[in-house]
Amino acid sequence: MQGRPPLAGRSLLLVLPPTGGMGGGGSALRVCADHRGGINWLSLSPDGQRLLTGSEDGTARLWSTADGQCCALLQGHESYVTFCQLEDEAAFTCSADCTIRKILVANNQLFSSSYDRTARAWSVDKGQVSREFRGHRNCVLTLAYSAPWDLPGAPCVEEAVAGGLLVTGSTDSTAKVWQVASGCCHQTLRGHTGAVLCLVLDTPSHTAFTGSTDATIRAWDILSGEQLRVFREHQGSVICLELVNQHVYSGSADRTVKCWLADTGERVRTFAAHRHSVSALKYHAGTLFTGSGDARARAFDAQSGALQKVFRGHAFIINCIQVHGQVLYTASHDGALRLWDVRGLPRAPPRPAARKRSLSRLFSNRVGCAAAAPLQPP
């Protein structure tokens, strides 16, 4: 096994705290299996029936949310799994061994980013690279895809975006926009002075939002390459982004989450209460869930910013969070996946159903860093 050494004997736990509690003393419903290292990424299937975990031990595991049973052990990577994505009929994994592996088949292509400085498009049915996007001078950490039907139909851009556009972020301080059909670089987005750690796309306005170690978020027109605005109030690296209802949520090493108006860059509110970097974000039904390097997950009222609940139990940084129905899923570098009951939190009115997003648009190849030692409860 190459890369970081695995953490030995990390149990994968499914935990459901008592209804109404603060998430501190829930009893384990089941010890499902043993990942031999921390969990870097968690993906929940669209129907909420399956979970996919990617680990430092170089494996991915598929789980049933109904009974907590491990359905499949996915092996083959030669280094730690940095990212995984689960869809109705497909599971994909990215690794520090510079490969992406197709476990099942769906759709026609997918995209991967790598520490080998490239992004790649893959033909799913053939399992082969169909296009390589080469031009970054350092690791490609994050990417997002805009399908051609989401882009303007003006004659001047139709040919360039015929296969859609791929946006990549790198530790070389740039983001790049690629023409998927040709593999050519459409635009290079320059302005950050630090690594680009995360990005999200607002496809209707063909705008990319990038977060960086330079403590800024920048908005870009991905067609023209123009920098539209800069969000400057963070005091540390911007680690994760979430775009919801024309609001951008940003999680930072400065221990806060900030909410911004996407079209103006105005800061609306700040979510505090974290004791370490904010490493993961997920908006769900009017609640903003966060994961942190202090090994806790938190629920905030997205409208007021008020802290609603703290979920305690992990020993290391929370790398990824998902929400489905009344269950919060948190995956940590301690090797544990925990399920939390979020019943009792105020529910916002349901939003109109959005068009299903492209599989590749969800990809973000980000790995959290473990704390030096397990954190002790206060």
C-alpha positions as CSV (number, residue, x, y, z in Angstrom):
1,M,0.0,0.0,0.0
2,Q,1.4,3.4,-1.0
3,G,0.6,6.8,0.4
4,R,-0.3,7.5,4.0
5,P,-0.1,4.6,6.4
6,P,-3.4,3.1,7.4
7,L,-4.9,3.5,10.9
8,A,-5.2,0.0,12.3
9,G,-8.5,-1.5,13.4
10,R,-10.9,1.3,12.7
11,S,-14.5,0.0,13.2
12,L,-17.3,1.3,11.1
13,L,-20.1,2.2,13.5
14,L,-23.7,3.0,12.9
15,V,-24.9,5.2,15.8
16,L,-28.3,6.6,16.5
17,P,-28.5,8.9,19.5
18,P,-31.7,9.1,21.5
19,T,-34.4,11.4,20.1
20,G,-34.0,14.9,21.5
21,G,-30.5,14.4,22.8
22,M,-27.5,16.5,21.8
23,G,-25.8,13.6,20.0
24,G,-23.3,12.8,22.7
25,G,-24.0,9.4,24.0
26,G,-25.8,7.4,21.4
27,S,-25.6,3.6,21.5
28,A,-24.1,1.6,18.7
29,L,-26.8,-0.2,16.8
30,R,-24.3,-2.4,14.9
31,V,-20.6,-2.7,14.3
32,C,-20.7,-3.5,10.7
33,A,-17.1,-4.1,9.6
34,D,-13.6,-2.9,9.9
35,H,-12.0,-0.3,7.6
36,R,-8.3,-0.4,8.4
37,G,-7.9,3.4,8.0
38,G,-9.8,6.6,8.3
39,I,-12.8,7.3,6.0
40,N,-12.0,10.1,3.5
41,W,-15.3,10.2,1.7
42,L,-18.9,9.2,2.0
43,S,-21.5,9.0,-0.7
44,L,-25.2,8.3,-0.3
45,S,-27.3,6.9,-3.2
46,P,-30.1,9.1,-4.5
47,D,-32.7,6.8,-3.0
48,G,-31.0,6.7,0.4
49,Q,-30.8,2.9,0.5
50,R,-27.0,2.5,0.1
51,L,-23.8,4.2,1.3
52,L,-20.4,4.0,-0.2
53,T,-17.3,4.8,1.9
54,G,-13.8,5.3,0.7
55,S,-10.9,4.8,3.1
56,E,-7.2,5.2,3.8
57,D,-7.0,1.4,3.7
58,G,-7.3,1.6,-0.1
59,T,-10.8,0.0,-0.2
60,A,-14.4,1.2,-0.7
61,R,-17.3,-0.5,1.0
62,L,-21.0,-0.5,0.0
63,W,-23.5,-0.6,2.9
64,S,-27.2,-1.0,3.3
65,T,-28.8,1.8,5.3
66,A,-31.7,-0.5,6.2
67,D,-29.7,-3.0,8.3
68,G,-26.2,-1.7,8.3
69,Q,-24.8,-4.7,6.5
70,C,-21.8,-4.4,4.2
71,C,-23.0,-5.4,0.7
72,A,-19.7,-5.3,-1.1
73,L,-16.0,-4.8,-0.5
74,L,-14.4,-2.9,-3.5
75,Q,-10.7,-3.6,-3.7
76,G,-8.0,-2.8,-6.3
77,H,-6.5,0.6,-5.5
78,E,-2.9,0.7,-4.5
79,S,-3.2,3.8,-2.3
80,Y,-5.8,5.5,-0.2
81,V,-9.2,6.3,-1.7
82,T,-9.7,10.1,-1.8
83,F,-13.2,10.2,-3.3
84,C,-16.1,8.0,-4.1
85,Q,-19.5,8.6,-5.8
86,L,-22.5,6.4,-5.7
87,E,-25.4,6.6,-8.1
88,D,-28.4,4.4,-8.8
89,E,-26.5,2.0,-11.0
90,A,-22.9,3.0,-10.5
91,A,-20.1,3.4,-8.0
92,F,-16.8,5.3,-8.8
93,T,-13.7,5.7,-6.7
94,C,-10.7,8.0,-7.0
95,S,-7.4,7.3,-5.4
96,A,-3.9,8.6,-4.6
97,D,-2.6,5.9,-6.9
98,C,-3.6,8.3,-9.7
99,T,-6.5,6.1,-10.9
100,I,-10.2,6.2,-10.9
101,R,-12.0,2.8,-11.0
102,K,-15.3,1.9,-12.4
103,I,-17.1,-0.6,-10.3
104,L,-20.5,-0.7,-12.0
105,V,-21.7,0.9,-15.2
106,A,-24.0,3.9,-15.8
107,N,-24.1,6.8,-18.2
108,N,-21.6,7.3,-20.9
109,Q,-18.7,9.1,-19.3
110,L,-17.2,10.3,-16.0
111,F,-14.4,12.6,-14.9
112,S,-11.6,12.2,-12.5
113,S,-9.0,14.6,-11.0
114,S,-5.6,13.4,-9.7
115,Y,-2.4,14.2,-8.0
116,D,-0.7,13.5,-11.3
117,R,-1.7,17.1,-12.4
118,T,-4.3,15.9,-14.9
119,A,-8.1,15.5,-15.1
120,R,-9.5,12.8,-17.3
121,A,-12.7,11.9,-19.0
122,W,-13.5,8.2,-19.1
123,S,-15.7,6.1,-21.4
124,V,-17.7,4.1,-18.9
125,D,-18.8,1.3,-21.2
126,K,-15.2,0.7,-22.4
127,G,-13.5,1.6,-19.1
128,Q,-10.9,3.6,-21.0
129,V,-9.7,7.2,-20.9
130,S,-11.5,9.1,-23.7
131,R,-9.9,12.5,-23.0
132,E,-7.0,13.8,-20.9
133,F,-7.0,17.4,-19.7
134,R,-3.3,18.4,-19.2
135,G,-2.1,21.8,-18.3
136,H,-2.1,22.3,-14.6
137,R,1.3,22.6,-13.0
138,N,0.4,20.8,-9.8
139,C,-2.2,18.5,-8.3
140,V,-5.9,18.8,-9.4
141,L,-8.0,18.7,-6.3
142,T,-11.5,19.5,-7.4
143,L,-13.6,19.5,-10.5
144,A,-17.2,20.2,-11.7
145,Y,-19.0,19.6,-14.9
146,S,-21.5,21.7,-16.8
147,A,-23.5,19.7,-19.4
148,P,-24.0,21.3,-22.8
149,W,-27.8,21.7,-22.3
150,D,-27.0,23.9,-19.3
151,L,-25.0,26.3,-21.4
152,P,-26.1,29.2,-23.7
153,G,-27.0,28.2,-27.2
154,A,-25.5,31.2,-29.0
155,P,-23.7,30.2,-32.3
156,C,-20.4,31.7,-31.1
157,V,-20.3,29.2,-28.2
158,E,-22.2,26.2,-29.4
159,E,-19.3,24.5,-31.0
160,A,-16.9,25.1,-28.0
161,V,-19.4,23.7,-25.5
162,A,-20.8,20.9,-27.6
163,G,-19.5,18.3,-25.1
164,G,-20.0,20.5,-22.1
165,L,-17.4,22.2,-20.0
166,L,-15.2,20.8,-17.2
167,V,-13.9,23.1,-14.5
168,T,-10.9,22.0,-12.5
169,G,-9.1,23.5,-9.5
170,S,-5.5,23.0,-8.6
171,T,-2.8,23.6,-6.1
172,D,-1.1,25.7,-8.8
173,S,-3.5,28.5,-7.7
174,T,-5.6,28.4,-10.9
175,A,-8.8,26.9,-12.1
176,K,-9.2,25.9,-15.7
177,V,-12.2,25.5,-17.9
178,W,-11.9,22.7,-20.5
179,Q,-13.9,21.9,-23.6
180,V,-14.8,18.3,-23.1
181,A,-15.3,17.5,-26.8
182,S,-11.8,18.6,-27.8
183,G,-9.8,18.5,-24.6
184,C,-8.6,22.0,-25.2
185,C,-8.3,24.6,-22.4
186,H,-11.2,27.1,-22.9
187,Q,-10.1,29.5,-20.1
188,T,-7.6,29.7,-17.3
189,L,-9.0,31.4,-14.3
190,R,-6.2,33.4,-12.6
191,G,-6.5,35.5,-9.5
192,H,-6.1,33.2,-6.5
193,T,-2.7,33.4,-4.7
194,G,-3.1,30.0,-3.1
195,A,-4.3,26.4,-3.9
196,V,-7.8,26.0,-5.1
197,L,-9.4,23.5,-2.7
198,C,-13.0,23.5,-3.7
199,L,-15.5,24.7,-6.3
200,V,-19.2,24.7,-7.2
201,L,-21.0,25.7,-10.3
202,D,-24.2,27.7,-10.8
203,T,-25.0,26.4,-14.3
204,P,-27.9,28.7,-15.2
205,S,-25.6,31.7,-14.9
206,H,-22.5,29.7,-16.1
207,T,-20.7,30.9,-13.0
208,A,-18.0,29.0,-11.0
209,F,-17.3,29.7,-7.4
210,T,-13.8,28.7,-6.2
211,G,-12.4,28.5,-2.6
212,S,-8.7,28.8,-1.9
213,T,-6.0,28.7,0.7
214,D,-5.7,32.5,0.1
215,A,-8.9,32.8,2.3
216,T,-11.0,34.1,-0.6
217,I,-13.9,32.8,-2.7
218,R,-14.0,34.0,-6.3
219,A,-16.8,34.0,-8.8
220,W,-16.0,33.5,-12.5
221,D,-17.8,33.5,-15.8
222,I,-16.7,30.2,-17.2
223,L,-17.4,31.2,-20.8
224,S,-15.4,34.4,-20.9
225,G,-13.0,33.7,-18.0
226,E,-13.8,37.0,-16.4
227,Q,-13.5,37.3,-12.6
228,L,-16.8,38.6,-11.5
229,R,-16.3,39.2,-7.8
230,V,-14.2,38.3,-4.7
231,F,-15.5,37.3,-1.3
232,R,-12.8,38.4,1.2
233,E,-14.0,38.2,4.8
234,H,-12.6,34.7,5.8
235,Q,-9.4,34.7,7.9
236,G,-8.2,31.2,6.8
237,S,-8.3,28.8,3.9
238,V,-11.7,28.1,2.3
239,I,-12.1,24.4,2.5
240,C,-15.6,23.6,1.3
241,L,-18.5,25.3,-0.6
242,E,-22.2,24.7,-0.9
243,L,-24.5,26.6,-3.3
244,V,-28.2,26.7,-2.4
245,N,-30.9,29.0,-3.5
246,Q,-28.5,31.6,-4.8
247,H,-26.6,31.6,-1.5
248,V,-23.0,30.4,-1.2
249,Y,-22.0,28.8,2.0
250,S,-18.3,28.6,2.7
251,G,-16.5,26.6,5.4
252,S,-13.1,27.8,6.5
253,A,-10.0,27.1,8.5
254,D,-10.9,30.2,10.5
255,R,-13.5,28.0,12.3
256,T,-16.6,29.7,10.7
257,V,-19.1,29.2,7.9
258,K,-20.2,32.3,6.0
259,C,-23.3,32.7,3.9
260,W,-23.1,35.1,0.9
261,L,-25.4,36.3,-1.8
262,A,-24.1,34.6,-4.9
263,D,-24.9,37.5,-7.3
264,T,-23.5,40.3,-5.2
265,G,-20.9,38.8,-2.9
266,E,-22.6,40.4,0.1
267,R,-22.1,38.5,3.4
268,V,-25.5,37.6,4.9
269,R,-24.5,35.9,8.1
270,T,-21.7,34.0,9.9
271,F,-22.1,30.6,11.6
272,A,-19.6,30.3,14.5
273,A,-19.3,27.8,17.4
274,H,-16.7,25.6,15.8
275,R,-13.5,24.8,17.7
276,H,-11.5,23.9,14.6
277,S,-11.6,24.2,10.8
278,V,-14.9,23.6,9.0
279,S,-14.2,20.6,6.8
280,A,-17.7,19.7,5.4
281,L,-21.0,21.3,4.6
282,K,-24.5,20.1,3.6
283,Y,-27.7,22.1,3.4
284,H,-30.9,20.2,3.9
285,A,-34.5,21.4,4.4
286,G,-33.6,24.7,6.0
287,T,-30.8,23.4,8.2
288,L,-27.1,23.8,7.5
289,F,-25.1,20.8,8.7
290,T,-21.3,21.2,9.3
291,G,-18.4,18.9,10.0
292,S,-15.3,20.1,11.7
293,G,-11.8,19.3,12.7
294,D,-13.0,19.4,16.3
295,A,-14.6,16.0,15.5
296,R,-18.1,17.3,15.9
297,A,-21.0,17.8,13.5
298,R,-23.4,20.7,14.1
299,A,-26.8,21.7,12.9
300,F,-27.6,25.4,12.3
301,D,-30.8,27.1,11.4
302,A,-29.8,28.4,7.9
303,Q,-32.1,31.4,8.1
304,S,-31.1,32.8,11.5
305,G,-27.7,31.2,12.0
306,A,-28.7,29.8,15.4
307,L,-27.0,26.6,16.6
308,Q,-29.6,23.9,16.9
309,K,-27.6,20.8,17.8
310,V,-24.1,19.3,18.3
311,F,-23.3,15.7,17.4
312,R,-20.5,14.3,19.5
313,G,-18.8,10.9,19.1
314,H,-16.1,11.0,16.5
315,A,-12.4,11.2,17.6
316,F,-10.9,12.9,14.5
317,I,-11.8,15.4,11.8
318,I,-15.1,14.8,10.0
319,N,-14.3,14.6,6.3
320,C,-17.7,14.2,4.8
321,I,-21.4,14.5,5.7
322,Q,-24.7,13.6,4.0
323,V,-28.3,13.9,4.9
324,H,-31.3,11.8,3.8
325,G,-34.7,12.1,5.3
326,Q,-34.3,12.2,9.1
327,V,-30.8,10.8,9.2
328,L,-27.5,12.6,9.2
329,Y,-24.4,10.6,8.1
330,T,-20.9,11.6,9.2
331,A,-17.7,10.0,8.0
332,S,-14.4,10.7,9.9
333,H,-10.7,10.1,9.8
334,D,-11.2,7.9,12.9
335,G,-12.6,5.2,10.5
336,A,-16.2,5.5,11.8
337,L,-19.3,6.2,9.9
338,R,-22.1,7.4,12.2
339,L,-25.8,7.8,11.7
340,W,-27.6,10.4,13.7
341,D,-31.3,11.0,14.2
342,V,-32.2,14.6,13.2
343,R,-35.9,14.4,14.1
344,G,-37.0,17.3,16.1
345,L,-35.0,19.9,14.2
346,P,-37.3,22.6,12.6
347,R,-38.2,21.7,9.1
348,A,-38.3,24.3,6.3
349,P,-41.1,24.2,3.7
350,P,-40.0,21.8,0.8
351,R,-38.4,23.4,-2.2
352,P,-39.5,22.6,-5.8
353,A,-37.8,19.5,-7.1
354,A,-34.6,20.4,-9.0
355,R,-33.5,18.7,-12.2
356,K,-31.3,15.7,-11.5
357,R,-27.6,16.8,-11.5
358,S,-25.0,15.2,-13.7
359,L,-23.0,12.6,-12.0
360,S,-19.7,14.2,-12.7
361,R,-20.8,17.6,-11.5
362,L,-20.8,16.3,-7.9
363,F,-17.1,15.3,-7.9
364,S,-14.8,17.0,-5.4
365,N,-11.5,15.3,-4.7
366,R,-10.7,16.7,-1.3
367,V,-9.0,14.9,1.5
368,G,-9.2,16.0,5.1
369,C,-6.2,16.0,7.5
370,A,-6.2,14.0,10.7
371,A,-5.7,15.6,14.0
372,A,-2.5,14.8,15.8
373,A,-4.3,12.9,18.5
374,P,-7.9,11.9,19.4
375,L,-9.8,14.9,20.7
376,Q,-11.2,14.7,24.2
377,P,-14.7,15.9,25.1
378,P,-14.9,19.1,27.0
